């Protein structure tokens, strides 16, 4: 398995767990009927905590992977790696733009601010998950641009 594929698996898996926990806790414990300052602050603290834990986990495991595959981790990306990254990024861009159109054009006419904020966060997570999924699929299929 290529170094960049391992990193994509790591990032995708940690994102699914971290933000799965965040959005699940949000749905279970955040009362949408009465959002006020303290509840919104707790929501932001939860998001910040989940994001920080996920980032630290990815950094530590990526360092371990890089040490274990020292040569692969230090190699510069070749044309194939750049083409795969570009393919994933291009698709993720359209997913993100679709989410942002929903958040910025449709939702402001009837949804509260906290829902708009969380929909934007969800759009970011889905776009990044799309990017990493396409990177993984491209390495698995041996895509050559």
DRENROPA-623721 format. One line per 2 residues: their letters; for each residue x, y, z of N, C-alpha, C. Coordinates in nm, 4 decimals, decimal comma. Example, Ala and Ser with C-alpha at 12.3 -4.5 7.8 and 13.67 -1.06 7.14 Angstrom:
BEGIN
as	1,3190 -0,5690 0,7800 1,2300 -0,4500 0,7800 1,3200 -0,3300 0,7800 | 1,2850 -0,2250 0,7080 1,3670 -0,1060 0,7140 1,2900 0,0030 0,7870
% end
This chain:
BEGIN
xx	0,0858 -0,1175 0,0000 0,0000 0,0000 0,0000 0,0898 0,1229 0,0000 | 0,0595 0,2172 -0,0859 0,1370 0,3400 -0,0978 0,1222 0,4264 0,0274
xx	0,2260 0,5026 0,0559 0,2259 0,5901 0,1732 0,1066 0,6852 0,1704 | 0,0814 0,7469 0,0560 -0,0294 0,8428 0,0466 -0,1644 0,7737 0,0631
xx	-0,1751 0,6498 0,0198 -0,2985 0,5745 0,0411 -0,3185 0,5454 0,1895 | -0,2120 0,5105 0,2587 -0,2221 0,4870 0,4033 -0,2682 0,6128 0,4763
xx	-0,2118 0,7256 0,4370 -0,2505 0,8513 0,5002 -0,3966 0,8834 0,4701 | -0,4406 0,8555 0,3479 -0,5818 0,8792 0,3125 -0,6731 0,7896 0,3949
xx	-0,6359 0,6626 0,4114 -0,7151 0,5717 0,4959 -0,7207 0,6232 0,6394 | -0,6066 0,6625 0,6909 -0,5991 0,7144 0,8277 -0,6882 0,8366 0,8457
xx	-0,6778 0,9313 0,7549 -0,7548 1,0544 0,7658 -0,9039 1,0278 0,7511 | -0,9406 0,9460 0,6526 -1,0823 0,9140 0,6313 -1,1409 0,8426 0,7529
xx	-1,0719 0,7418 0,8021 -1,1220 0,6677 0,9180 -1,1366 0,7549 1,0416 | -1,0365 0,8377 1,0667 -1,0437 0,9239 1,1855 -1,1522 1,0299 1,1709
xx	-1,1722 1,0791 1,0489 -1,2800 1,1761 1,0263 -1,4159 1,1127 1,0496 | -1,4358 0,9932 0,9961 -1,5652 0,9271 1,0122 -1,5964 0,9027 1,1591
xx	-1,4966 0,8600 1,2349 -1,5188 0,8364 1,3780 -1,5407 0,9681 1,4516 | -1,4497 1,0628 1,4334 -1,4560 1,1883 1,5095 -1,5843 1,2657 1,4810
xx	-1,6144 1,2861 1,3538 -1,7310 1,3673 1,3221 -1,8596 1,2874 1,3314 | -1,8494 1,1555 1,3240 -1,9653 1,0718 1,3545 -2,0059 1,0894 1,5004
xx	-1,9048 1,0923 1,5878 -1,9308 1,1163 1,7305 -1,9886 1,2562 1,7503 | -1,9279 1,3554 1,6865 -1,9748 1,4936 1,7038 -2,1208 1,5093 1,6607
xx	-2,1527 1,4665 1,5389 -2,2892 1,4874 1,4895 -2,3897 1,3984 1,5632 | -2,3474 1,2814 1,6094 -2,4366 1,1964 1,6895 -2,4676 1,2614 1,8233
xx	-2,3648 1,3101 1,8922 -2,3877 1,3786 2,0202 -2,4702 1,5042 2,0009 | -2,4470 1,5730 1,8926 -2,5240 1,6934 1,8632 -2,6721 1,6592 1,8462
xx	-2,7000 1,5533 1,7729 -2,8388 1,5129 1,7502 -2,9046 1,4628 1,8787 | -2,8273 1,3959 1,9631 -2,8849 1,3383 2,0850 -2,9052 1,4406 2,1966
xx	-2,8109 1,5320 2,2129 -2,8115 1,6157 2,3323 -2,8349 1,7636 2,3094 | -2,8316 1,8092 2,1869 -2,8488 1,9518 2,1635 -2,9953 1,9790 2,1353
xx	-3,0565 2,0584 2,2194 -3,1986 2,0882 2,2073 -3,2205 2,1963 2,1023 | -3,2762 2,1591 1,9870 -3,2935 2,2583 1,8809 -3,4021 2,3617 1,9105
xx	-3,4881 2,3332 2,0060 -3,5991 2,4246 2,0328 -3,5531 2,5528 2,1010 | -3,4482 2,5420 2,1823 -3,4080 2,6593 2,2601 -3,2569 2,6807 2,2568
xx	-3,1999 2,7094 2,1399 -3,0556 2,7345 2,1377 -3,0246 2,8697 2,2004 | -2,9393 2,8689 2,2982 -2,8985 2,9936 2,3600 -2,7464 2,9947 2,3704
xx	-2,6933 3,1018 2,4269 -2,5481 3,1187 2,4356 -2,4736 3,0016 2,4967 | -2,5103 2,9547 2,6181 -2,4370 2,8437 2,6787 -2,4453 2,7137 2,5973
xx	-2,5605 2,6866 2,5386 -2,5735 2,5635 2,4589 -2,4879 2,5719 2,3320 | -2,4885 2,6864 2,2706 -2,4067 2,7035 2,1504 -2,2584 2,6967 2,1864
xx	-2,2215 2,7530 2,2996 -2,0826 2,7444 2,3454 -2,0431 2,5993 2,3690 | -2,1301 2,5197 2,4303 -2,1013 2,3763 2,4510 -2,0855 2,3050 2,3171
xx	-2,1678 2,3419 2,2208 -2,1582 2,2819 2,0881 -2,0220 2,3140 2,0263 | -1,9783 2,4378 2,0372 -1,8492 2,4767 1,9812 -1,7332 2,4112 2,0546
xx	-1,7441 2,3973 2,1856 -1,6406 2,3292 2,2628 -1,6333 2,1820 2,2229 | -1,7487 2,1194 2,2038 -1,7520 1,9807 2,1579 -1,6848 1,9682 2,0217
xx	-1,7194 2,0574 1,9283 -1,6586 2,0525 1,7950 -1,5071 2,0737 1,8034 | -1,4652 2,1729 1,8786 -1,3221 2,1997 1,8940 -1,2484 2,0824 1,9554
xx	-1,3082 2,0204 2,0562 -1,2452 1,9057 2,1223 -1,2305 1,7883 2,0268 | -1,3362 1,7583 1,9548 -1,3329 1,6470 1,8598 -1,2287 1,6735 1,7517
xx	-1,2229 1,7952 1,7022 -1,1284 1,8300 1,5964 -0,9844 1,8215 1,6452 | -0,9586 1,8704 1,7648 -0,8230 1,8663 1,8198 -0,7788 1,7222 1,8437
xx	-0,8645 1,6403 1,9016 -0,8305 1,4998 1,9253 -0,8032 1,4289 1,7926 | -0,8867 1,4543 1,6932 -0,8674 1,3918 1,5624 -0,7353 1,4364 1,5000
xx	-0,7041 1,5634 1,5071 -0,5801 1,6152 1,4491 -0,4571 1,5565 1,5184 | -0,4601 1,5471 1,6501 -0,3479 1,4891 1,7249 -0,3318 1,3414 1,6901
xx	-0,4426 1,2691 1,6832 -0,4385 1,1275 1,6479 -0,3779 1,1084 1,5089 | -0,4243 1,1851 1,4110 -0,3730 1,1730 1,2745 -0,2243 1,2072 1,2702
xx	-0,1830 1,3108 1,3403 -0,0417 1,3509 1,3397 0,0470 1,2414 1,3982 | 0,0055 1,1830 1,5091 0,0860 1,0788 1,5735 0,0936 0,9541 1,4855
xx	-0,0192 0,9078 1,4368 -0,0199 0,7863 1,3556 0,0508 0,8100 1,2219 | 0,0356 0,9280 1,1630 0,1062 0,9587 1,0377 0,2570 0,9589 1,0602
xx	0,3016 1,0094 1,1733 0,4447 1,0075 1,2051 0,4943 0,8638 1,2197 | 0,4142 0,7793 1,2835 0,4513 0,6381 1,2984 0,4577 0,5706 1,1621
xx	0,3605 0,5990 1,0761 0,3604 0,5417 0,9403 0,4833 0,5905 0,8633 | 0,5167 0,7183 0,8766 0,6319 0,7739 0,8054 0,7621 0,7113 0,8545
xx	0,7718 0,6875 0,9840 0,8916 0,6240 1,0376 0,8997 0,4792 0,9896 | 0,7860 0,4104 0,9890 0,7836 0,2711 0,9445 0,8143 0,2556 0,7968
xx	0,7772 0,3519 0,7175 0,8015 0,3481 0,5734 0,8831 0,4710 0,5364 | 0,9979 0,4834 0,5964 1,0779 0,6055 0,5859 1,1026 0,6471 0,4411
xx	1,1418 0,5588 0,3595 1,1709 0,5947 0,2205 1,0449 0,6405 0,1477 | 0,9367 0,5698 0,1617 0,8123 0,6071 0,0935 0,7592 0,7408 0,1453
xx	0,7771 0,7674 0,2730 0,7276 0,8922 0,3308 0,8075 1,0138 0,2881 | 0,9332 0,9915 0,2463 1,0171 1,1043 0,2095 1,0207 1,1301 0,0594
xx	0,9725 1,0353 -0,0178 0,9727 1,0538 -0,1620 0,8822 1,1689 -0,2020 | 0,9254 1,2393 -0,3029 0,8408 1,3461 -0,3572 0,7297 1,2815 -0,4383
xx	0,6126 1,3440 -0,4385 0,5022 1,2876 -0,5182 0,5379 1,2873 -0,6672 | 0,5062 1,1776 -0,7345 0,5298 1,1719 -0,8785 0,4028 1,2159 -0,9517
xx	0,4042 1,2021 -1,0838 0,2897 1,2475 -1,1635 0,1623 1,1732 -1,1257 | 0,1753 1,0440 -1,0995 0,0579 0,9642 -1,0632 -0,0021 1,0142 -0,9318
xx	0,0832 1,0374 -0,8321 0,0343 1,0879 -0,7030 -0,0350 1,2230 -0,7197 | 0,0241 1,3102 -0,7988 -0,0367 1,4417 -0,8207 -0,1688 1,4306 -0,8961
xx	-0,1750 1,3398 -0,9939 -0,3002 1,3217 -1,0695 -0,4099 1,2663 -0,9796 | -0,3755 1,1721 -0,8938 -0,4736 1,1149 -0,8012 -0,5230 1,2218 -0,7038
xx	-0,4311 1,2997 -0,6483 -0,4701 1,4066 -0,5552 -0,5575 1,5098 -0,6248 | -0,5222 1,5434 -0,7490 -0,6002 1,6414 -0,8250 -0,7409 1,5897 -0,8527
xx	-0,7514 1,4629 -0,8863 -0,8827 1,4036 -0,9133 -0,9708 1,4098 -0,7891 | -0,9165 1,3711 -0,6740 -0,9933 1,3762 -0,5502 -1,0320 1,5173 -0,5115
xx	-0,9397 1,6102 -0,5286 -0,9663 1,7495 -0,4936 -1,0716 1,8109 -0,5844 | -1,0651 1,7807 -0,7137 -1,1643 1,8353 -0,8073 -1,3051 1,7891 -0,7725
xx	-1,3225 1,6619 -0,7440 -1,4551 1,6104 -0,7092 -1,5021 1,6686 -0,5759 | -1,4109 1,6773 -0,4795 -1,4471 1,7309 -0,3480 -1,4896 1,8766 -0,3575
xx	-1,4292 1,9511 -0,4491 -1,4663 2,0909 -0,4684 -1,6139 2,1032 -0,5053 | -1,6611 2,0200 -0,5968 -1,8010 2,0273 -0,6389 -1,8954 1,9837 -0,5275
xx	-1,8533 1,8863 -0,4476 -1,9338 1,8458 -0,3316 -1,9424 1,9626 -0,2332 | -1,8296 2,0276 -0,2079 -1,8271 2,1411 -0,1156 -1,9118 2,2572 -0,1681
xx	-1,9021 2,2878 -0,2948 -1,9810 2,3972 -0,3516 -2,1308 2,3678 -0,3427 | -2,1702 2,2441 -0,3654 -2,3111 2,2067 -0,3513 -2,3575 2,2294 -0,2074
xx	-2,2762 2,1862 -0,1125 -2,3100 2,2072 0,0282 -2,3165 2,3536 0,0653 | -2,2233 2,4329 0,0138 -2,2221 2,5751 0,0464 -2,3383 2,6498 -0,0190
xx	-2,3800 2,6060 -0,1363 -2,4995 2,6674 -0,1972 -2,6211 2,6392 -0,1107 | -2,6330 2,5176 -0,0630 -2,7437 2,4828 0,0267 -2,7378 2,5685 0,1530
xx	-2,6190 2,5778 0,2115 -2,6023 2,6525 0,3369 -2,6208 2,8027 0,3161 | -2,5667 2,8567 0,2086 -2,5670 3,0013 0,1909 -2,6849 3,0574 0,1155
xx	-2,7530 2,9739 0,0372 -2,8620 3,0254 -0,0449 -2,9979 2,9769 0,0036 | -3,0068 2,8527 0,0445 -3,1363 2,7949 0,0813 -3,1649 2,8093 0,2313
xx	-3,0706 2,7713 0,3144 -3,0960 2,7642 0,4588 -3,1209 2,8981 0,5283 | -3,0612 3,0086 0,4862 -3,0847 3,1336 0,5586 -3,2301 3,1801 0,5619
xx	-3,3155 3,1245 0,4768 -3,4543 3,1697 0,4710 -3,5461 3,0996 0,5694 | -3,4941 3,0091 0,6522 -3,5849 2,9454 0,7459 -3,5187 2,8697 0,8586
xx	-3,3886 2,8555 0,8539 -3,3207 2,7768 0,9567 -3,2431 2,8666 1,0520 | -3,2344 2,8251 1,1786 -3,1574 2,9043 1,2758 -3,0077 2,8975 1,2461
xx	-2,9354 2,9921 1,3049 -2,7910 3,0039 1,2807 -2,7146 2,8779 1,3144 | -2,7500 2,8115 1,4260 -2,6743 2,6929 1,4657 -2,6907 2,5802 1,3647
xx	-2,8070 2,5697 1,3016 -2,8255 2,4667 1,1981 -2,7438 2,5002 1,0738 | -2,7376 2,6264 1,0386 -2,6592 2,6684 0,9224 -2,5109 2,6390 0,9470
xx	-2,4641 2,6724 1,0663 -2,3246 2,6469 1,1010 -2,2916 2,4986 1,0927 | -2,3769 2,4160 1,1508 -2,3500 2,2721 1,1488 -2,3664 2,2112 1,0098
xx	-2,4541 2,2665 0,9293 -2,4663 2,2197 0,7908 -2,3391 2,2541 0,7127 | -2,2817 2,3705 0,7389 -2,1559 2,4072 0,6731 -2,0434 2,3139 0,7172
xx	-2,0383 2,2827 0,8461 -1,9378 2,1880 0,8954 -1,9563 2,0508 0,8325 | -2,0804 2,0077 0,8212 -2,1087 1,8784 0,7595 -2,0678 1,8781 0,6120
xx	-2,0909 1,9881 0,5423 -2,0492 1,9971 0,4019 -1,8977 1,9853 0,3890 | -1,8242 2,0482 0,4800 -1,6783 2,0365 0,4801 -1,6340 1,8924 0,5044
xx	-1,6967 1,8267 0,6001 -1,6619 1,6880 0,6324 -1,6930 1,5963 0,5142 | -1,8081 1,6140 0,4528 -1,8450 1,5299 0,3384 -1,7497 1,5532 0,2214
xx	-1,7115 1,6779 0,1978 -1,6182 1,7074 0,0883 -1,4820 1,6426 0,1136 | -1,4312 1,6529 0,2357 -1,3026 1,5898 0,2672 -1,3122 1,4378 0,2609
xx	-1,4226 1,3823 0,3073 -1,4417 1,2374 0,2982 -1,4462 1,1935 0,1519 | -1,5091 1,2731 0,0678 -1,5127 1,2437 -0,0759 -1,3722 1,2442 -0,1339
xx	-1,2944 1,3430 -0,0984 -1,1569 1,3539 -0,1489 -1,0742 1,2321 -0,1106 | -1,0781 1,1959 0,0169 -0,9981 1,0822 0,0626 -1,0500 0,9499 0,0065
xx	-1,1803 0,9374 -0,0090 -1,2372 0,8160 -0,0684 -1,1913 0,7995 -0,2124 | -1,1909 0,9075 -0,2891 -1,1450 0,8996 -0,4279 -0,9953 0,8725 -0,4367
xx	-0,9183 0,9261 -0,3462 -0,7745 0,8964 -0,3428 -0,7528 0,7478 -0,3169 | -0,8233 0,6937 -0,2184 -0,8110 0,5521 -0,1866 -0,8542 0,4662 -0,3052
xx	-0,9687 0,4989 -0,3633 -1,0194 0,4218 -0,4771 -0,9221 0,4287 -0,5946 | -0,8618 0,5426 -0,6173 -0,7675 0,5569 -0,7281 -0,6430 0,4710 -0,7064
xx	-0,5907 0,4691 -0,5857 -0,4758 0,3828 -0,5588 -0,5139 0,2352 -0,5677 | -0,6323 0,2016 -0,5193 -0,6773 0,0618 -0,5232 -0,6955 0,0130 -0,6660
xx	-0,7473 0,0973 -0,7512 -0,7753 0,0583 -0,8909 -0,6552 0,0776 -0,9809 | -0,5499 0,1369 -0,9292 -0,4333 0,1603 -1,0130 -0,4564 0,2654 -1,1189
xx	-0,5329 0,3694 -1,0828 -0,5676 0,4756 -1,1776 -0,4418 0,5484 -1,2233 | -0,4320 0,5758 -1,3506 -0,3136 0,6408 -1,4065 -0,3495 0,7668 -1,4838
x	-0,4413 0,8449 -1,4330 -0,4727 0,9738 -1,4922 -0,5330 0,9649 -1,6260
% end
